[in-house]
Amino acid sequence: MKVNLCLKCQEKAVYHRKYSGENLCPNCFNNSLIEKTRKTISKYKMINYGDKVAIGVSGGKDSLALLDILIKIKEYKDFELIAITIDEGIANYREEAIEIALNAASKAGVKQVVLSFKELFNFGLDEALMNRKEKKITSCAICGPLRRRAIEIGAKKVGANIIATGHNLDDILQSFMINLFSGDVYRIKAGDPRKEAKKEFMIRRIKPFMEIYETEIAFYSFLNELRFQTLECPHMNEGIRTEIRNSLDNFENKHAGIKLSLIKSMFEICENIKLNPKQLQSCNICGYNSSSNPCSTCKTVEYISELTRSSSLENR
């Protein structure tokens, strides 16, 4: 039986990178992901010396792999790292992830802040979804803006000037396709992971895994024995994202490297989209800067509050 050897060191290979034809041993595979992340950070000037980086650690494979890799990169680039974990309030799902996130941060010696939807917005996601009569708004559409705001609140609490998330190549492409199908070209531009933060936003958001396949991050987590939550969110299939994920995976299986070509196309499209004419303004309710007034977070909170009020009146 033929044994594949690592392209770089001739040791026994454990991973075949289909889009490049490389066979890699565990050590060379690990180094390739660390180096690719480091180059992305350097290329787009994501982190500078002395920065305070708040990393969203959910307990999933992507965020835990990012925590692990940023700690290794931190040895050569002086910046501070703080973990932010958000409890959205999803019963029989979030508890395990939070426990995993707490253990990972503690093991890494990284300071951690845990915040919940309940303490920030007076309701958890389960409570918010319980009062929906129809799925006119998906759980992700509710959770997304609240989670982003919660991480921002956590980052401000610790004085961070950068928020790092574990969004990978697949995540970015899925969002791109969702916005493309909905005809929201300005959101495509806003979702460009390379962009600099606007001056009105003091905290910059970065995605160091933006050019790395989800499957490679999963394999990195496996090789390095990173404990992560394997349960999928019970609400993940409400929207179109899962269908797009499956379609892109199917294309990639048949045409290796198509995802890398697609993100290049996305970048080209972003370069040719004019800036959104909407100017940032201060939300009348929360005071955060946004392109709308009220901001999406306050609109979401008001929507849930109205559902709760209506449900309460009906139950009297």
C-alpha positions as CSV (number, residue, x, y, z in Angstrom):
1,M,0.0,0.0,0.0
2,K,1.4,3.3,-1.1
3,V,2.0,5.9,1.7
4,N,1.7,9.5,0.8
5,L,4.6,11.7,2.0
6,C,4.5,15.3,3.1
7,L,5.5,17.6,0.3
8,K,7.6,19.7,2.7
9,C,9.4,17.3,4.9
10,Q,8.8,13.8,3.5
11,E,7.2,12.5,6.7
12,K,4.0,10.5,6.5
13,A,1.2,12.8,5.3
14,V,-2.2,12.9,7.0
15,Y,-3.9,15.6,5.0
16,H,-4.4,16.1,1.3
17,R,-5.1,19.7,0.3
18,K,-7.1,19.1,-2.8
19,Y,-7.1,22.6,-4.3
20,S,-3.3,22.8,-4.2
21,G,-2.4,19.1,-4.5
22,E,-0.3,19.2,-1.3
23,N,0.1,16.3,1.0
24,L,1.0,17.4,4.5
25,C,2.1,15.8,7.8
26,P,0.6,17.0,11.1
27,N,3.4,19.5,11.9
28,C,3.5,21.0,8.4
29,F,-0.3,21.2,8.2
30,N,-0.4,23.1,11.6
31,N,2.4,25.4,10.5
32,S,0.7,26.1,7.2
33,L,-2.5,27.3,8.9
34,I,-0.6,29.4,11.5
35,E,1.5,31.0,8.7
36,K,-1.5,31.6,6.5
37,T,-3.3,33.3,9.4
38,R,-0.2,35.4,10.2
39,K,0.1,36.5,6.6
40,T,-3.5,37.5,6.4
41,I,-3.1,39.6,9.6
42,S,0.1,41.2,8.2
43,K,-1.3,41.7,4.6
44,Y,-4.4,43.6,5.8
45,K,-2.7,45.2,8.8
46,M,-5.2,43.7,11.2
47,I,-3.2,43.8,14.4
48,N,-0.3,46.1,15.3
49,Y,2.1,46.1,18.3
50,G,0.4,47.2,21.5
51,D,-3.2,46.5,20.3
52,K,-5.7,45.1,22.7
53,V,-7.6,42.4,20.9
54,A,-11.0,41.1,22.1
55,I,-11.6,37.6,20.6
56,G,-15.1,36.2,20.4
57,V,-14.8,32.7,21.9
58,S,-18.1,30.8,21.5
59,G,-16.9,27.3,22.2
60,G,-17.1,26.3,18.6
61,K,-14.2,24.9,16.6
62,D,-13.5,28.2,14.7
63,S,-13.2,30.5,17.7
64,L,-11.1,28.0,19.7
65,A,-8.8,27.4,16.8
66,L,-8.4,31.2,16.4
67,L,-7.7,31.6,20.1
68,D,-5.0,28.8,19.8
69,I,-3.4,30.3,16.7
70,L,-3.5,33.9,18.0
71,I,-1.7,32.8,21.2
72,K,1.0,31.3,19.0
73,I,1.3,34.4,16.8
74,K,1.3,36.6,19.9
75,E,4.7,35.1,20.8
76,Y,6.2,37.1,17.9
77,K,3.9,40.1,17.8
78,D,3.3,42.0,21.0
79,F,-0.5,42.5,21.6
80,E,-2.9,41.8,24.4
81,L,-5.6,39.1,24.0
82,I,-8.9,39.0,25.9
83,A,-11.7,36.4,25.4
84,I,-15.3,37.6,25.1
85,T,-18.0,34.9,25.4
86,I,-21.7,35.6,24.9
87,D,-24.6,33.5,26.3
88,E,-27.5,34.0,23.9
89,G,-29.8,31.9,26.1
90,I,-30.4,28.7,24.1
91,A,-31.3,25.9,26.4
92,N,-29.6,22.5,26.1
93,Y,-27.1,24.0,23.7
94,R,-25.3,27.0,25.0
95,E,-24.4,25.6,28.4
96,E,-21.9,23.2,27.1
97,A,-20.3,25.7,24.7
98,I,-19.8,28.3,27.5
99,E,-18.2,25.7,29.8
100,I,-15.8,24.7,26.9
101,A,-15.0,28.4,26.3
102,L,-14.3,29.0,30.0
103,N,-12.0,26.1,30.2
104,A,-10.1,27.0,27.0
105,A,-9.5,30.6,28.1
106,S,-8.4,29.5,31.6
107,K,-6.0,26.9,30.1
108,A,-4.6,29.5,27.8
109,G,-4.2,32.0,30.6
110,V,-6.3,34.5,28.8
111,K,-8.6,37.0,30.6
112,Q,-12.3,36.4,29.8
113,V,-15.5,38.3,30.0
114,V,-18.9,36.5,29.8
115,L,-22.0,38.5,29.0
116,S,-25.6,37.3,28.3
117,F,-28.5,38.5,26.2
118,K,-30.6,38.3,29.4
119,E,-28.5,40.9,31.3
120,L,-28.0,43.1,28.3
121,F,-31.4,43.0,26.6
122,N,-33.7,41.6,29.3
123,F,-34.4,38.4,27.3
124,G,-32.7,35.3,26.1
125,L,-33.0,34.0,22.5
126,D,-35.3,31.2,23.6
127,E,-37.7,33.8,25.2
128,A,-37.5,35.9,22.0
129,L,-38.4,33.1,19.7
130,M,-41.1,31.7,22.0
131,N,-43.4,34.6,21.1
132,R,-43.1,34.4,17.4
133,K,-46.4,33.3,15.7
134,E,-44.8,33.2,12.3
135,K,-41.2,33.1,11.2
136,K,-41.3,36.5,9.5
137,I,-37.9,37.1,11.0
138,T,-35.5,34.2,11.4
139,S,-33.7,33.4,14.6
140,C,-30.4,34.4,13.0
141,A,-31.8,37.8,12.1
142,I,-32.7,38.3,15.7
143,C,-29.5,36.8,17.2
144,G,-27.0,38.4,14.8
145,P,-27.3,42.1,15.6
146,L,-27.7,41.4,19.3
147,R,-24.6,39.1,19.4
148,R,-22.5,41.7,17.5
149,R,-23.6,44.4,19.9
150,A,-22.9,42.2,22.9
151,I,-19.4,41.4,21.8
152,E,-18.9,45.2,21.2
153,I,-20.1,46.0,24.7
154,G,-17.7,43.3,26.0
155,A,-14.8,44.8,24.0
156,K,-15.5,48.3,25.3
157,K,-15.7,47.0,28.8
158,V,-12.1,45.7,28.6
159,G,-10.8,48.7,26.6
160,A,-10.1,46.7,23.4
161,N,-9.6,48.5,20.1
162,I,-10.0,45.4,17.9
163,I,-12.6,42.6,17.8
164,A,-11.4,39.3,16.3
165,T,-13.9,36.6,15.2
166,G,-13.4,33.1,13.8
167,H,-15.4,33.7,10.6
168,N,-13.7,31.5,7.9
169,L,-13.7,31.6,4.1
170,D,-17.0,29.5,4.0
171,D,-18.8,31.9,6.4
172,I,-17.8,35.0,4.4
173,L,-18.8,33.4,1.1
174,Q,-22.2,32.3,2.5
175,S,-22.9,35.9,3.7
176,F,-21.8,37.2,0.3
177,M,-24.2,34.9,-1.6
178,I,-27.1,35.7,0.8
179,N,-26.6,39.4,0.1
180,L,-26.2,38.8,-3.6
181,F,-29.4,36.9,-3.8
182,S,-31.3,39.6,-1.8
183,G,-29.9,42.3,-4.1
184,D,-28.3,44.2,-1.2
185,V,-25.1,45.4,-2.8
186,Y,-24.2,47.9,-0.1
187,R,-24.3,45.1,2.5
188,I,-21.8,43.2,0.2
189,K,-19.5,46.2,0.4
190,A,-20.1,46.5,4.2
191,G,-19.2,42.8,4.6
192,D,-15.8,43.1,2.9
193,P,-13.5,41.5,5.6
194,R,-10.5,43.6,4.4
195,K,-11.9,47.0,5.0
196,E,-10.7,49.5,7.6
197,A,-13.0,50.5,10.4
198,K,-14.7,53.9,9.8
199,K,-13.4,56.6,12.1
200,E,-16.8,56.8,13.7
201,F,-16.3,53.2,15.0
202,M,-13.5,53.1,17.6
203,I,-13.3,49.3,17.5
204,R,-12.1,47.5,14.3
205,R,-13.5,44.1,13.5
206,I,-11.1,41.5,11.9
207,K,-11.5,38.0,10.5
208,P,-8.0,36.4,10.4
209,F,-9.4,33.1,9.0
210,M,-11.1,34.9,6.1
211,E,-9.0,33.0,3.5
212,I,-9.0,29.5,5.2
213,Y,-11.5,26.7,4.5
214,E,-13.8,25.6,7.3
215,T,-12.7,22.0,6.8
216,E,-9.1,22.9,7.4
217,I,-9.9,24.7,10.6
218,A,-11.9,21.6,11.7
219,F,-8.9,19.4,10.9
220,Y,-6.5,21.8,12.8
221,S,-8.8,21.5,15.9
222,F,-8.8,17.7,15.6
223,L,-5.0,17.5,15.2
224,N,-4.4,19.8,18.2
225,E,-7.0,18.0,20.4
226,L,-9.0,21.2,20.9
227,R,-12.2,20.4,22.7
228,F,-15.1,22.2,21.0
229,Q,-18.8,21.9,20.9
230,T,-20.0,19.5,18.2
231,L,-23.8,20.2,18.6
232,E,-25.2,22.4,15.9
233,C,-27.4,25.4,16.8
234,P,-31.0,24.1,16.9
235,H,-32.1,27.2,14.9
236,M,-29.4,27.1,12.2
237,N,-31.7,25.8,9.4
238,E,-34.3,28.5,9.5
239,G,-32.7,30.6,6.8
240,I,-31.1,30.1,3.4
241,R,-27.6,29.9,4.7
242,T,-27.5,26.1,5.1
243,E,-28.7,25.6,1.5
244,I,-26.0,27.9,0.3
245,R,-23.4,26.1,2.4
246,N,-24.4,22.8,0.9
247,S,-24.3,24.1,-2.6
248,L,-20.9,25.7,-2.2
249,D,-19.5,22.5,-0.7
250,N,-20.9,20.5,-3.6
251,F,-19.2,22.9,-6.1
252,E,-15.9,22.7,-4.2
253,N,-16.0,18.9,-4.1
254,K,-16.4,18.8,-7.9
255,H,-14.2,21.8,-8.7
256,A,-11.4,22.1,-6.1
257,G,-10.5,25.7,-5.5
258,I,-13.7,27.3,-6.6
259,K,-14.2,28.9,-3.2
260,L,-10.9,30.7,-3.5
261,S,-11.9,31.9,-6.9
262,L,-15.3,33.1,-5.6
263,I,-13.8,35.2,-2.8
264,K,-11.5,36.9,-5.4
265,S,-14.7,37.7,-7.3
266,M,-16.2,39.1,-4.2
267,F,-13.2,41.3,-3.6
268,E,-13.4,42.6,-7.2
269,I,-17.1,43.3,-6.8
270,C,-16.5,45.2,-3.5
271,E,-13.9,47.3,-5.2
272,N,-16.5,48.4,-7.8
273,I,-19.4,49.2,-5.4
274,K,-19.6,52.8,-4.5
275,L,-19.9,53.7,-0.8
276,N,-23.3,53.6,0.7
277,P,-24.8,57.1,0.6
278,K,-26.2,56.6,4.1
279,Q,-24.1,58.5,6.6
280,L,-23.4,57.1,10.0
281,Q,-25.5,58.7,12.7
282,S,-26.0,58.3,16.4
283,C,-28.9,56.0,17.4
284,N,-31.5,58.0,19.4
285,I,-32.0,55.0,21.8
286,C,-28.6,53.5,22.6
287,G,-26.2,56.2,21.3
288,Y,-24.2,53.8,19.1
289,N,-23.3,54.9,15.6
290,S,-25.3,53.3,12.8
291,S,-26.4,53.8,9.2
292,S,-30.0,53.7,10.5
293,N,-31.8,55.4,13.3
294,P,-32.9,53.5,15.4
295,C,-30.0,51.1,14.9
296,S,-30.6,47.4,14.0
297,T,-30.0,46.3,17.5
298,C,-32.6,48.6,19.0
299,K,-35.0,47.7,16.3
300,T,-34.6,44.1,17.1
301,V,-35.0,44.7,20.9
302,E,-38.2,46.7,20.2
303,Y,-39.5,44.0,17.9
304,I,-39.1,41.3,20.6
305,S,-40.5,43.6,23.3
306,E,-43.6,44.2,21.2
307,L,-44.1,40.5,20.7
308,T,-43.7,39.9,24.4
309,R,-46.3,42.6,25.2
310,S,-48.7,41.2,22.6
311,S,-48.3,37.7,24.0
312,S,-48.9,39.0,27.6
313,L,-52.1,40.7,26.6
314,E,-53.4,37.6,24.8
315,N,-52.7,35.4,27.8
316,R,-54.7,37.6,30.3
